[in-house]
Amino acid sequence: MSEIEIDLAGETFSLSCTLGAFKAVSEHFGGFVGAFRALAEVNVGAVAFVIAAGIGKPKNSREQERIVEKLFEGGLEDALPKLTEYLSLLSAGGKKREEAQSGEVGER
């Protein structure tokens, strides 16, 4: 399984590319284009949802609120590139672009 780590205010979140995260993100944003758009707009709720989905807690509103607090404490600047990388990986089923194009199986 592919993972991306994000550090927020001294806490590391390991975002996993799972089928559950794939479905949760797609359903929540009406597809991955909507998810990328929300990140581009720096929507804090969207950022928190993607992180919560990546750690396996997309329906946990308390966890999302805790993530928002961490984002406020640590800022968004370092998190956004990692989240974009995570969404790209997740949208490709956990495979990096080169692996997806060549048909190789990524770390699962």
C-alpha positions, 0 to 999 in steps of 0.5 A: 500500500502506498503512503504519503506522510504529512507533518502538521504541528509536530504530528505525523499523519500517514495517508494510505492509498486504500479503496476506502479512501479512494471511494470517500474522496471521490464521493465527497467531492463529486470526483477527483477533479472536485477534490483537486479544485478544493485543494487549489482553493485552499479549502480548509475543510476539504484539506481536513477531509482528505487527511481524515480519509487518508488515515481511514477516518473520513466520517469522523467529524471530531478527527476532522476538527482536530486536523483543522486545529493542527492545520491552524497551528502548523499552517497549510504551506507544507501540507498542500504539496504533499496532499496534492501528491497524495491525491495524485497517487490515490487517483491512480490506485496507489501507483505512481504515474510511471507504474500506472502507465507501464502497467506495473503493480505498485506497493500494495 
